[in-house]
């Protein structure tokens, strides 16, 4: 008797990033989410998705869209390991970046 194990389909990185932004955005900058929550939102076979969720989180943090937290404090995305949480990055006042017309 032969058994075949099917691997879950891993969503595209853009879909994972969108899920992170949606879930973290719903909590707001005062709240945070677990990578497990994102993986569970992506499908019933969520455990194999955790690596992809963490990679997408690192990419979003590197782009300045979210913060990766360890023990409630933001960390450098390059230091992402162990237990982490994800938080939408608060909007910053970009007034100094804007161009004003005379």
Residue pairs with C-beta under 8 A, 6 or more apart in sequence:
7 48
8 43
8 45
8 48
8 49
9 43
10 48
10 49
10 52
11 19
11 42
11 43
11 49
11 52
13 52
13 55
13 56
13 59
15 42
16 38
16 42
16 49
16 52
16 53
16 56
17 56
17 59
17 60
19 38
19 41
19 42
20 33
20 38
20 53
20 56
20 57
20 60
20 66
20 86
21 60
21 65
21 66
21 88
23 33
23 37
23 38
23 41
24 31
24 32
24 33
24 66
24 86
24 87
24 88
25 88
27 33
27 87
27 88
28 88
29 87
29 88
29 89
29 90
29 91
31 87
32 69
32 85
32 86
32 87
33 85
33 86
33 87
34 85
34 86
35 50
35 53
35 54
35 57
35 84
35 86
36 46
36 50
38 53
38 57
38 86
39 46
39 47
39 49
39 50
39 53
40 46
42 49
42 53
43 49
54 80
54 84
57 66
57 68
57 77
57 80
57 84
57 86
58 68
58 77
58 78
58 80
60 66
61 67
61 68
61 77
61 80
62 77
64 89
65 88
65 89
66 86
66 87
66 88
66 89
67 74
67 86
67 87
67 88
67 89
68 74
68 75
68 77
68 80
68 84
68 85
68 86
69 75
69 84
69 85
69 86
69 87
70 79
70 82
70 83
70 84
70 85
72 85
74 87
75 84
